[in-house]
Amino acid sequence: MKFVFSNVTKKFKDITVLEDVNITFHSGKVYALIGQNGSGKSVF
């Protein structure tokens, strides 16, 4: 099984925090989101 996120965009009021994100997660695998503070990991 796989989970696909295509063209994901997230805005808070007029500030775009994620734009055109595309990613596929496959079941049975472990993934980590790595990035600086404020880069949108938790929002994603």
Predicted model as a PDB file, atoms N, CA, C, CB and O in Angstrom, pLDDT in the B-factor column:
MODEL        1                                                                  
ATOM      1  N   MET A   1       0.853  -1.167   0.000  1.00 94.00           N  
ATOM      2  CA  MET A   1       0.000   0.000   0.000  1.00 94.00           C  
ATOM      3  C   MET A   1       0.897   1.227   0.000  1.00 94.00           C  
ATOM      4  CB  MET A   1      -0.970  -0.001   1.220  1.00 94.00           C  
ATOM      5  O   MET A   1       1.987   1.203   0.572  1.00 94.00           O  
ATOM      6  N   LYS A   2       0.448   2.291  -0.633  1.00 95.00           N  
ATOM      7  CA  LYS A   2       1.195   3.536  -0.596  1.00 95.00           C  
ATOM      8  C   LYS A   2       0.255   4.702  -0.359  1.00 95.00           C  
ATOM      9  CB  LYS A   2       1.980   3.737  -1.894  1.00 95.00           C  
ATOM     10  O   LYS A   2      -0.930   4.649  -0.687  1.00 95.00           O  
ATOM     11  N   PHE A   3       0.805   5.745   0.212  1.00 94.00           N  
ATOM     12  CA  PHE A   3       0.067   6.970   0.483  1.00 94.00           C  
ATOM     13  C   PHE A   3       0.706   8.071  -0.335  1.00 94.00           C  
ATOM     14  CB  PHE A   3       0.060   7.321   2.009  1.00 94.00           C  
ATOM     15  O   PHE A   3       1.898   8.343  -0.188  1.00 94.00           O  
ATOM     16  N   VAL A   4      -0.071   8.708  -1.194  1.00 96.00           N  
ATOM     17  CA  VAL A   4       0.462   9.712  -2.112  1.00 96.00           C  
ATOM     18  C   VAL A   4      -0.120  11.079  -1.768  1.00 96.00           C  
ATOM     19  CB  VAL A   4       0.146   9.339  -3.584  1.00 96.00           C  
ATOM     20  O   VAL A   4      -1.333  11.237  -1.628  1.00 96.00           O  
ATOM     21  N   PHE A   5       0.752  12.047  -1.636  1.00 94.00           N  
ATOM     22  CA  PHE A   5       0.353  13.440  -1.460  1.00 94.00           C  
ATOM     23  C   PHE A   5       0.819  14.182  -2.700  1.00 94.00           C  
ATOM     24  CB  PHE A   5       0.957  14.071  -0.138  1.00 94.00           C  
ATOM     25  O   PHE A   5       2.017  14.222  -2.982  1.00 94.00           O  
ATOM     26  N   SER A   6      -0.106  14.770  -3.443  1.00 96.00           N  
ATOM     27  CA  SER A   6       0.236  15.440  -4.694  1.00 96.00           C  
ATOM     28  C   SER A   6      -0.168  16.900  -4.653  1.00 96.00           C  
ATOM     29  CB  SER A   6      -0.434  14.745  -5.877  1.00 96.00           C  
ATOM     30  O   SER A   6      -1.295  17.235  -4.288  1.00 96.00           O  
ATOM     31  N   ASN A   7       0.748  17.755  -5.024  1.00 96.00           N  
ATOM     32  CA  ASN A   7       0.504  19.190  -5.152  1.00 96.00           C  
ATOM     33  C   ASN A   7      -0.096  19.804  -3.889  1.00 96.00           C  
ATOM     34  CB  ASN A   7      -0.413  19.447  -6.321  1.00 96.00           C  
ATOM     35  O   ASN A   7      -1.031  20.601  -3.965  1.00 96.00           O  
ATOM     36  N   VAL A   8       0.443  19.434  -2.734  1.00 92.00           N  
ATOM     37  CA  VAL A   8      -0.056  19.935  -1.452  1.00 92.00           C  
ATOM     38  C   VAL A   8       0.437  21.357  -1.230  1.00 92.00           C  
ATOM     39  CB  VAL A   8       0.391  19.018  -0.285  1.00 92.00           C  
ATOM     40  O   VAL A   8       1.631  21.630  -1.344  1.00 92.00           O  
ATOM     41  N   THR A   9      -0.480  22.258  -0.914  1.00 93.00           N  
ATOM     42  CA  THR A   9      -0.152  23.642  -0.577  1.00 93.00           C  
ATOM     43  C   THR A   9      -0.887  23.997   0.699  1.00 93.00           C  
ATOM     44  CB  THR A   9      -0.528  24.625  -1.737  1.00 93.00           C  
ATOM     45  O   THR A   9      -2.066  23.674   0.851  1.00 93.00           O  
ATOM     46  N   LYS A  10      -0.199  24.660   1.618  1.00 90.00           N  
ATOM     47  CA  LYS A  10      -0.816  25.088   2.879  1.00 90.00           C  
ATOM     48  C   LYS A  10      -0.497  26.553   3.105  1.00 90.00           C  
ATOM     49  CB  LYS A  10      -0.319  24.224   4.079  1.00 90.00           C  
ATOM     50  O   LYS A  10       0.655  26.978   3.023  1.00 90.00           O  
ATOM     51  N   LYS A  11      -1.544  27.318   3.393  1.00 92.00           N  
ATOM     52  CA  LYS A  11      -1.390  28.743   3.667  1.00 92.00           C  
ATOM     53  C   LYS A  11      -2.022  29.073   5.011  1.00 92.00           C  
ATOM     54  CB  LYS A  11      -2.025  29.595   2.542  1.00 92.00           C  
ATOM     55  O   LYS A  11      -3.033  28.483   5.394  1.00 92.00           O  
ATOM     56  N   PHE A  12      -1.427  30.010   5.718  1.00 90.00           N  
ATOM     57  CA  PHE A  12      -2.007  30.607   6.907  1.00 90.00           C  
ATOM     58  C   PHE A  12      -2.246  32.067   6.552  1.00 90.00           C  
ATOM     59  CB  PHE A  12      -1.071  30.441   8.186  1.00 90.00           C  
ATOM     60  O   PHE A  12      -1.310  32.858   6.429  1.00 90.00           O  
ATOM     61  N   LYS A  13      -3.521  32.405   6.391  1.00 92.00           N  
ATOM     62  CA  LYS A  13      -3.914  33.729   5.896  1.00 92.00           C  
ATOM     63  C   LYS A  13      -3.249  33.955   4.547  1.00 92.00           C  
ATOM     64  CB  LYS A  13      -3.522  34.860   6.910  1.00 92.00           C  
ATOM     65  O   LYS A  13      -3.566  33.242   3.596  1.00 92.00           O  
ATOM     66  N   ASP A  14      -2.349  34.907   4.425  1.00 92.00           N  
ATOM     67  CA  ASP A  14      -1.731  35.175   3.124  1.00 92.00           C  
ATOM     68  C   ASP A  14      -0.286  34.685   3.042  1.00 92.00           C  
ATOM     69  CB  ASP A  14      -1.777  36.659   2.832  1.00 92.00           C  
ATOM     70  O   ASP A  14       0.440  35.060   2.121  1.00 92.00           O  
ATOM     71  N   ILE A  15       0.144  33.846   4.001  1.00 90.00           N  
ATOM     72  CA  ILE A  15       1.514  33.332   4.019  1.00 90.00           C  
ATOM     73  C   ILE A  15       1.499  31.859   3.608  1.00 90.00           C  
ATOM     74  CB  ILE A  15       2.162  33.507   5.431  1.00 90.00           C  
ATOM     75  O   ILE A  15       0.869  31.031   4.265  1.00 90.00           O  
ATOM     76  N   THR A  16       2.191  31.544   2.524  1.00 91.00           N  
ATOM     77  CA  THR A  16       2.306  30.162   2.064  1.00 91.00           C  
ATOM     78  C   THR A  16       3.448  29.484   2.807  1.00 91.00           C  
ATOM     79  CB  THR A  16       2.533  30.099   0.527  1.00 91.00           C  
ATOM     80  O   THR A  16       4.593  29.929   2.735  1.00 91.00           O  
ATOM     81  N   VAL A  17       3.131  28.397   3.528  1.00 85.00           N  
ATOM     82  CA  VAL A  17       4.162  27.686   4.287  1.00 85.00           C  
ATOM     83  C   VAL A  17       4.604  26.400   3.592  1.00 85.00           C  
ATOM     84  CB  VAL A  17       3.652  27.365   5.683  1.00 85.00           C  
ATOM     85  O   VAL A  17       5.734  25.953   3.790  1.00 85.00           O  
ATOM     86  N   LEU A  18       3.741  25.803   2.789  1.00 88.00           N  
ATOM     87  CA  LEU A  18       4.084  24.666   1.947  1.00 88.00           C  
ATOM     88  C   LEU A  18       3.507  24.936   0.568  1.00 88.00           C  
ATOM     89  CB  LEU A  18       3.544  23.315   2.543  1.00 88.00           C  
ATOM     90  O   LEU A  18       2.365  25.379   0.443  1.00 88.00           O  
ATOM     91  N   GLU A  19       4.290  24.670  -0.464  1.00 92.00           N  
ATOM     92  CA  GLU A  19       3.798  24.951  -1.813  1.00 92.00           C  
ATOM     93  C   GLU A  19       4.191  23.828  -2.765  1.00 92.00           C  
ATOM     94  CB  GLU A  19       4.344  26.301  -2.322  1.00 92.00           C  
ATOM     95  O   GLU A  19       5.371  23.518  -2.932  1.00 92.00           O  
ATOM     96  N   ASP A  20       3.182  23.228  -3.383  1.00 95.00           N  
ATOM     97  CA  ASP A  20       3.365  22.211  -4.415  1.00 95.00           C  
ATOM     98  C   ASP A  20       4.245  21.049  -3.952  1.00 95.00           C  
ATOM     99  CB  ASP A  20       3.965  22.839  -5.649  1.00 95.00           C  
ATOM    100  O   ASP A  20       5.190  20.667  -4.642  1.00 95.00           O  
ATOM    101  N   VAL A  21       3.930  20.487  -2.774  1.00 92.00           N  
ATOM    102  CA  VAL A  21       4.686  19.362  -2.213  1.00 92.00           C  
ATOM    103  C   VAL A  21       4.133  18.066  -2.787  1.00 92.00           C  
ATOM    104  CB  VAL A  21       4.614  19.351  -0.650  1.00 92.00           C  
ATOM    105  O   VAL A  21       2.922  17.846  -2.793  1.00 92.00           O  
ATOM    106  N   ASN A  22       5.029  17.211  -3.269  1.00 95.00           N  
ATOM    107  CA  ASN A  22       4.660  15.902  -3.794  1.00 95.00           C  
ATOM    108  C   ASN A  22       5.528  14.849  -3.120  1.00 95.00           C  
ATOM    109  CB  ASN A  22       4.819  15.848  -5.346  1.00 95.00           C  
ATOM    110  O   ASN A  22       6.755  14.943  -3.146  1.00 95.00           O  
ATOM    111  N   ILE A  23       4.890  13.839  -2.511  1.00 93.00           N  
ATOM    112  CA  ILE A  23       5.657  12.788  -1.828  1.00 93.00           C  
ATOM    113  C   ILE A  23       4.805  11.519  -1.771  1.00 93.00           C  
ATOM    114  CB  ILE A  23       6.083  13.243  -0.382  1.00 93.00           C  
ATOM    115  O   ILE A  23       3.578  11.579  -1.697  1.00 93.00           O  
ATOM    116  N   THR A  24       5.480  10.379  -1.806  1.00 96.00           N  
ATOM    117  CA  THR A  24       4.817   9.083  -1.708  1.00 96.00           C  
ATOM    118  C   THR A  24       5.435   8.312  -0.548  1.00 96.00           C  
ATOM    119  CB  THR A  24       4.938   8.281  -3.046  1.00 96.00           C  
ATOM    120  O   THR A  24       6.656   8.177  -0.464  1.00 96.00           O  
ATOM    121  N   PHE A  25       4.586   7.806   0.345  1.00 96.00           N  
ATOM    122  CA  PHE A  25       5.019   6.969   1.460  1.00 96.00           C  
ATOM    123  C   PHE A  25       4.551   5.547   1.190  1.00 96.00           C  
ATOM    124  CB  PHE A  25       4.462   7.498   2.827  1.00 96.00           C  
ATOM    125  O   PHE A  25       3.395   5.330   0.826  1.00 96.00           O  
ATOM    126  N   HIS A  26       5.445   4.577   1.367  1.00 97.00           N  
ATOM    127  CA  HIS A  26       5.110   3.170   1.174  1.00 97.00           C  
ATOM    128  C   HIS A  26       4.961   2.498   2.535  1.00 97.00           C  
ATOM    129  CB  HIS A  26       6.191   2.451   0.319  1.00 97.00           C  
ATOM    130  O   HIS A  26       5.765   2.732   3.438  1.00 97.00           O  
ATOM    131  N   SER A  27       3.935   1.667   2.680  1.00 96.00           N  
ATOM    132  CA  SER A  27       3.723   0.983   3.956  1.00 96.00           C  
ATOM    133  C   SER A  27       4.889   0.038   4.233  1.00 96.00           C  
ATOM    134  CB  SER A  27       2.381   0.204   3.950  1.00 96.00           C  
ATOM    135  O   SER A  27       5.501  -0.504   3.312  1.00 96.00           O  
ATOM    136  N   GLY A  28       5.183  -0.147   5.519  1.00 96.00           N  
ATOM    137  CA  GLY A  28       6.275  -1.010   5.926  1.00 96.00           C  
ATOM    138  C   GLY A  28       7.615  -0.309   5.978  1.00 96.00           C  
ATOM    139  O   GLY A  28       8.612  -0.923   6.358  1.00 96.00           O  
ATOM    140  N   LYS A  29       7.666   0.952   5.610  1.00 96.00           N  
ATOM    141  CA  LYS A  29       8.902   1.743   5.645  1.00 96.00           C  
ATOM    142  C   LYS A  29       8.805   2.777   6.755  1.00 96.00           C  
ATOM    143  CB  LYS A  29       9.166   2.435   4.276  1.00 96.00           C  
ATOM    144  O   LYS A  29       7.707   3.134   7.183  1.00 96.00           O  
ATOM    145  N   VAL A  30       9.944   3.253   7.217  1.00 96.00           N  
ATOM    146  CA  VAL A  30      10.002   4.299   8.238  1.00 96.00           C  
ATOM    147  C   VAL A  30      10.541   5.555   7.580  1.00 96.00           C  
ATOM    148  CB  VAL A  30      10.891   3.871   9.460  1.00 96.00           C  
ATOM    149  O   VAL A  30      11.561   5.514   6.892  1.00 96.00           O  
ATOM    150  N   TYR A  31       9.856   6.673   7.792  1.00 93.00           N  
ATOM    151  CA  TYR A  31      10.255   7.944   7.199  1.00 93.00           C  
ATOM    152  C   TYR A  31      10.446   8.987   8.288  1.00 93.00           C  
ATOM    153  CB  TYR A  31       9.211   8.421   6.172  1.00 93.00           C  
ATOM    154  O   TYR A  31       9.820   8.920   9.346  1.00 93.00           O  
ATOM    155  N   ALA A  32      11.315   9.947   8.020  1.00 93.00           N  
ATOM    156  CA  ALA A  32      11.524  11.067   8.934  1.00 93.00           C  
ATOM    157  C   ALA A  32      11.553  12.353   8.123  1.00 93.00           C  
ATOM    158  CB  ALA A  32      12.842  10.894   9.753  1.00 93.00           C  
ATOM    159  O   ALA A  32      12.135  12.406   7.039  1.00 93.00           O  
ATOM    160  N   LEU A  33      10.923  13.379   8.655  1.00 90.00           N  
ATOM    161  CA  LEU A  33      11.000  14.705   8.047  1.00 90.00           C  
ATOM    162  C   LEU A  33      12.059  15.489   8.809  1.00 90.00           C  
ATOM    163  CB  LEU A  33       9.606  15.443   8.073  1.00 90.00           C  
ATOM    164  O   LEU A  33      11.953  15.675  10.022  1.00 90.00           O  
ATOM    165  N   ILE A  34      13.059  15.939   8.106  1.00 94.00           N  
ATOM    166  CA  ILE A  34      14.172  16.638   8.722  1.00 94.00           C  
ATOM    167  C   ILE A  34      14.241  18.043   8.144  1.00 94.00           C  
ATOM    168  CB  ILE A  34      15.506  15.876   8.501  1.00 94.00           C  
ATOM    169  O   ILE A  34      14.165  18.230   6.930  1.00 94.00           O  
ATOM    170  N   GLY A  35      14.384  19.026   9.023  1.00 92.00           N  
ATOM    171  CA  GLY A  35      14.519  20.404   8.551  1.00 92.00           C  
ATOM    172  C   GLY A  35      14.676  21.359   9.708  1.00 92.00           C  
ATOM    173  O   GLY A  35      14.551  20.981  10.873  1.00 92.00           O  
ATOM    174  N   GLN A  36      14.948  22.587   9.372  1.00 92.00           N  
ATOM    175  CA  GLN A  36      15.134  23.624  10.375  1.00 92.00           C  
ATOM    176  C   GLN A  36      13.819  23.938  11.071  1.00 92.00           C  
ATOM    177  CB  GLN A  36      15.715  24.888   9.740  1.00 92.00           C  
ATOM    178  O   GLN A  36      12.741  23.623  10.566  1.00 92.00           O  
ATOM    179  N   ASN A  37      13.925  24.564  12.235  1.00 92.00           N  
ATOM    180  CA  ASN A  37      12.739  25.040  12.935  1.00 92.00           C  
ATOM    181  C   ASN A  37      11.968  25.984  12.022  1.00 92.00           C  
ATOM    182  CB  ASN A  37      13.120  25.747  14.264  1.00 92.00           C  
ATOM    183  O   ASN A  37      12.551  26.846  11.364  1.00 92.00           O  
ATOM    184  N   GLY A  38      10.662  25.811  11.990  1.00 81.00           N  
ATOM    185  CA  GLY A  38       9.824  26.689  11.182  1.00 81.00           C  
ATOM    186  C   GLY A  38       9.767  26.331   9.710  1.00 81.00           C  
ATOM    187  O   GLY A  38       9.251  27.107   8.906  1.00 81.00           O  
ATOM    188  N   SER A  39      10.293  25.159   9.339  1.00 78.00           N  
ATOM    189  CA  SER A  39      10.310  24.800   7.921  1.00 78.00           C  
ATOM    190  C   SER A  39       9.037  24.096   7.450  1.00 78.00           C  
ATOM    191  CB  SER A  39      11.491  23.919   7.643  1.00 78.00           C  
ATOM    192  O   SER A  39       8.897  23.825   6.258  1.00 78.00           O  
ATOM    193  N   GLY A  40       8.099  23.794   8.364  1.00 75.00           N  
ATOM    194  CA  GLY A  40       6.813  23.215   7.972  1.00 75.00           C  
ATOM    195  C   GLY A  40       6.665  21.731   8.230  1.00 75.00           C  
ATOM    196  O   GLY A  40       5.710  21.127   7.742  1.00 75.00           O  
ATOM    197  N   LYS A  41       7.562  21.125   8.968  1.00 84.00           N  
ATOM    198  CA  LYS A  41       7.486  19.691   9.237  1.00 84.00           C  
ATOM    199  C   LYS A  41       6.197  19.312   9.944  1.00 84.00           C  
ATOM    200  CB  LYS A  41       8.670  19.251  10.068  1.00 84.00           C  
ATOM    201  O   LYS A  41       5.510  18.384   9.516  1.00 84.00           O  
ATOM    202  N   SER A  42       5.865  19.997  10.995  1.00 86.00           N  
ATOM    203  CA  SER A  42       4.658  19.666  11.762  1.00 86.00           C  
ATOM    204  C   SER A  42       3.388  19.964  10.975  1.00 86.00           C  
ATOM    205  CB  SER A  42       4.641  20.436  13.078  1.00 86.00           C  
ATOM    206  O   SER A  42       2.403  19.235  11.092  1.00 86.00           O  
ATOM    207  N   VAL A  43       3.399  21.005  10.193  1.00 81.00           N  
ATOM    208  CA  VAL A  43       2.234  21.358   9.378  1.00 81.00           C  
ATOM    209  C   VAL A  43       1.991  20.280   8.344  1.00 81.00           C  
ATOM    210  CB  VAL A  43       2.429  22.727   8.692  1.00 81.00           C  
ATOM    211  O   VAL A  43       0.849  19.901   8.086  1.00 81.00           O  
ATOM    212  N   PHE A  44       3.062  19.788   7.754  1.00 79.00           N  
ATOM    213  CA  PHE A  44       2.911  18.736   6.750  1.00 79.00           C  
ATOM    214  C   PHE A  44       2.359  17.483   7.376  1.00 79.00           C  
ATOM    215  CB  PHE A  44       4.240  18.438   6.070  1.00 79.00           C  
ATOM    216  O   PHE A  44       2.162  16.483   6.686  1.00 79.00           O  
TER     217      PHE A  44                                                      
ENDMDL                                                                          
END                                                                             
